[in-house]
Amino acid sequence: MKVPVKFISSLEEKTVDELKNRLKNSKVPRVRQRAHGVLLSNEGFSIDQIAEILNVGRDAVSSWIDCWQQNWFNGLNDKPRTGGPCKLTPKEKDLVISLAFENPRSVSIIVAKLFEKTEKLISETTVKRILKAAGLTWKRVRKSVKDKRNEEEFEAASSEIEDLKTQHNEGDIELWFFDESGFDLEPSVPYAWQPIGETLEVPSKKSQRLNVLGFLTPDNQFESFCFEQTVNTDVVIACFDKFSRIKTSKPRIVIIDNASIHTSIDFIDQLPKLEKKGLIVKSLPTYSPELNIIEILWRFIKYWWLPFSAYSSFKNLVNEIENILKQIGSKFRINFAC
């Protein structure tokens, strides 16, 4: 017997907008994840595809769809749970949160300081639950160069990019983001679920490097070029030349950062030639990596999409990366909430 396909039928634009709002702004991680799942289903992704993209079980995705069809936005929320009353008052919960901002790397210190102030002893699990309910999450601390950049230039560039995204979404232009990234056998694997008392090990060794130069749009159109040689200005110029030959009826705008190979005299000399082909290159202000959305793509590949088995050999790494690159926009997608 053929199993019926379960999916969410076409949603109205205002419903999609609200789902995107909850995906971007909800303080509850599970609500954001369920909203993402509903949006993917509305776009035609199957339950199995959604489960793979969001790294959850297919039963969970099936349940999200059922809850959505029965309760709409209320179906994104957790069901009420049973349990004993919390030991802490609302004011003491606020104290836990403020202690977390003072000691963001240690739950045990939060527990100790809370006991000093209230003489109430709670578990680290309770602290984590309070912090998650307040919209905090445990993740890697990011290095920042914000103190080096010009904020006025950053805000102006950010506003211009948002305008360009709107023009892209309306079909007036094509907006692309360009960048390079390298991959070798020293893996980027900071976190993974592991059995208690055991440590998951991934092979790590020096190796040759696969360099990927990519062009990405906010709606996951993607073009890439791979090289095992060093990336210099000549390589970048060659990639832009090939990219400019891809036929399109719309003007293209490409956003790039201020890497030295993007600001060299040889590359700048190519800009008038590219403009004649309908390709306009715009540079970001210095120290503004978060404005280049393709940086997010590289993180997804390195931290989420590359399997550990890719690091068994350089040949295997190249095969896995090429497989991912071919499927960006279909199997592998990022919701930039644009």
C-alpha positions, -999 to 999 in steps of 0.1 A, spaced: 0 0 0 14 34 -10 19 57 21 3 91 15 28 120 14 23 145 43 30 181 36 17 216 43 -3 231 14 4 266 1 3 292 28 -8 328 24 19 354 22 10 369 56 12 335 73 47 329 57 58 363 69 47 355 105 65 322 104 97 339 92 93 364 121 90 336 146 119 318 130 141 349 134 128 364 167 113 337 189 132 332 222 123 295 223 147 274 201 120 247 195 96 273 182 122 286 158 129 250 147 93 241 142 86 273 122 116 265 100 101 230 94 67 244 85 83 269 60 103 241 44 72 219 41 54 248 25 83 251 0 78 215 -11 105 197 10 95 162 21 95 150 57 128 131 51 145 161 36 133 184 64 145 159 90 180 158 74 182 196 70 173 203 106 190 172 120 159 157 137 139 125 134 113 122 107 87 114 134 93 148 150 88 166 117 56 146 111 44 157 145 51 193 137 31 191 106 2 175 125 3 202 152 4 230 126 -25 216 107 -46 213 139 -36 244 158 -17 267 134 7 290 154 -3 275 187 10 242 174 45 256 173 46 259 211 55 232 236 26 214 253 22 221 291 45 198 312 39 183 346 64 188 374 69 202 408 70 240 415 103 257 410 122 265 442 130 300 430 108 331 430 105 352 398 130 377 413 154 349 421 151 336 385 161 371 373 191 369 396 202 336 380 200 353 346 221 383 358 246 360 373 249 342 340 258 375 323 285 380 350 298 344 347 288 333 311 312 303 310 304 285 343 271 271 356 287 258 388 298 294 397 262 306 391 249 279 414 275 289 441 268 326 439 231 320 440 235 300 472 256 328 487 228 354 480 197 333 487 208 302 506 189 282 481 208 253 464 196 243 430 210 219 404 230 229 373 201 214 353 177 238 368 200 267 360 203 256 324 165 253 322 160 288 335 186 302 311 171 284 281 136 297 290 151 332 291 163 328 255 200 321 263 218 293 245 252 276 250 274 282 219 308 291 209 320 326 217 328 344 185 359 366 180 349 401 170 365 430 151 336 454 157 358 478 176 380 483 146 353 492 120 336 525 112 300 522 125 286 548 101 300 530 71 288 497 85 252 510 90 252 525 55 264 493 39 239 473 59 210 495 48 221 493 11 223 455 12 188 453 26 176 475 -3 194 452 -27 179 421 -11 144 437 -17 152 443 -53 165 407 -56 133 393 -41 112 414 -64 131 401 -94 147 434 -105 183 423 -100 204 393 -90 223 399 -57 253 376 -51 278 374 -23 313 362 -30 340 347 -8 367 320 -6 371 293 20 396 264 25 391 228 36 418 204 48 421 173 71 421 194 103 384 194 110 362 221 125 341 200 149 336 219 182 305 200 195 288 167 190 265 144 210 287 118 227 282 89 253 289 99 289 324 89 298 336 86 262 351 111 238 343 110 201 375 113 181 379 126 146 411 121 125 431 153 122 463 158 103 481 182 81 472 179 44 469 197 11 440 222 10 409 224 -12 400 260 -19 364 269 -28 354 302 -44 317 307 -42 289 330 -53 257 328 -33 223 346 -34 199 351 -4 176 324 -19 204 298 -21 214 300 -58 250 290 -58 280 288 -82 314 276 -71 349 269 -83 374 246 -66 411 247 -67 439 228 -50 464 256 -58 469 288 -39 442 314 -44 456 347 -57 443 376 -76 446 358 -110 425 329 -97 398 354 -85 398 372 -118 394 340 -137 364 330 -115 347 363 -120 353 361 -157 337 326 -159 308 338 -136 302 368 -158 296 345 -188 266 328 -172 237 341 -191 210 362 -173 186 389 -183 191 409 -151 219 431 -138 241 413 -113 255 429 -82 283 410 -63 292 418 -27 328 411 -17 350 418 13 382 438 14 407 409 12 439 420 -4 432 398 -35 399 418 -39 416 452 -37 446 446 -58 453 468 -88 449 439 -112 414 430 -98 403 467 -98 414 470 -134 389 443 -143 358 460 -128 350 482 -159 351 451 -181 328 432 -157 304 462 -156 301 460 -194 289 424 -190 262 435 -165 282 426 -133 287 453 -107 311 446 -78 305 463 -45 330 462 -16 320 459 20 334 483 46 365 469 64 359 446 94 323 438 84 322 400 78 287 396 91 273 415 61 286 388 38 260 360 41 282 334 23 303 333 55 273 315 70 274 289 42 310 281 50 301 276 87 272 253 78 295 232 56 323 229 81 302 225 113 270 208 102 270 193 67 304 176 64 303 141 79 331 129 101 339 102 75 350 130 52 383 134 72 395 98 66 415 110 35 419 141 14 403 123 -16 372 115 5 371 151 18 371 165 -18 344 141 -28 322 150 2 326 187 -4 319 185 -41 288 165 -33 276 192 -9 284 220 -33 263 203 -61 233 202 -38 233 236 -23 199 251 -30 182 217 -31 192 193 -3 214 218 15 197 252 21 200 281 46 170 303 55 185 338 56 150 352 65 154 378 37 
